[in-house]
Amino acid sequence: MRLRRWIAGMAIVAVAAGGAAAWYFLRPAPVSVVTAKRGDAAEIVYASGAVEPKTWAKVAPVVRERIIEQCDCEGSRVERGHVLAKLNDSEAKAVLGELEARRALAEQEFQRQTVLAQKNAASQQALDRARSELSQIEAQLAAQKARLETYILRAPSPGVVLRQDGEVGEIAELGTVLFWVGEPRPLRVVADVNEEDIARVEVGQRVLLRADAFLGQNLEAAVDSITPKGDPTTKTYRVYLHLPDDTPLRIGMSTDVNVVTREAKNVLLIPSAAVQGNDVFVVQGDRARRREIRAGIRGVDGVEVWSGIGEQERVVSPYPADLADGARVAARES
């Protein structure tokens, strides 16, 4: 009797477990759906860039010496040749003095050999040697005078001193930029575009910019020119973007660059997350059906659909990789 009860109890448990398993495996799969709607799409080439004046120059020393004088002219307008800074040239001046003394002696020797040659008391060879030594010293003297000019940093062109670095008493290292001189307007953005994208970039294309200092603002530019030669190391091409005169961007700011290479108006759009390759799932009743679409512009957030689904169809998003075609689903509007 007890055995029968035990067998009956086990049967009930087995039936309950089977029912639970059946419910688990046959229950509708929960999915999120979005409705395909019409809107505008744009194909974008992404890059990073920096704002700089269209006309400017960097001023850096070509000798390593201590700064002994510097103008207080940051933000001021200067003319071409304006003295921006002076470096310690005492050693160079000492060399110049030595060369001038040697030239004086060489001139005297040349004059003496000239007089002797006129009296046939000196050979033509001695006269030529004196002339050659004088010419060599004069060339060295001219080179040293030119070198002395490099101890004075001058404005290479008229403009505003956009920035100056260094202080009196510091050592000016070779190649270290001490002054930036140029015109504050017009401005441009210099962007580096990957070589795989450069073929889609053309002069005149519209550019959307994003800068951390102006979040939420619509910042626009236009492709002004493209450098003919790329950088084989970074595999990028330099692209210059023209900024409008009223841009709020400032010199030196970094920007995210989005070059609009193609635009489409009033097209059918679905989220990018809903697409895997060319496949999507649409919900019909309580079933999910896999569809193949023809896609146009593919962006980070959305995909333009040419065919495969219709307007107002409910599309599963994100794409359910483990969902079978025709499976029962419980759809929830996203």
Buried (B, 14 or more C-beta within 10 A) or exposed (E): EEEEEEEEEEEEEEEEEEEEEEEEEEEEBEBBBBEBEEEEBBBBBEBEBBBBBBBBBBBEBEBEBEBBEBBEBEEEBBEEEBBBBBBBBEEBEEBBEEBEEBBEEBBEBBEBBEEBBEEEEBEEEBBEBBBEBBEEBBEBBEEBEEBBEBBBBBBBBBBBBBBBEBEEEEEBEEEBBBBBBBBBEBBBBBBBBBEEBBEBBEEEBBBBBBBEEBEEEEBEBBBBEBBEEBEEEEEBBBBBBBBEEEBEBEBEBBBBBBBBBEEBEEBBBBBBBBBEEEBBBBBEEEBBBBBEBEBBBEBEEBBBBEEBBEEEBBBBBBBBEEBEEEBEBEBEEB
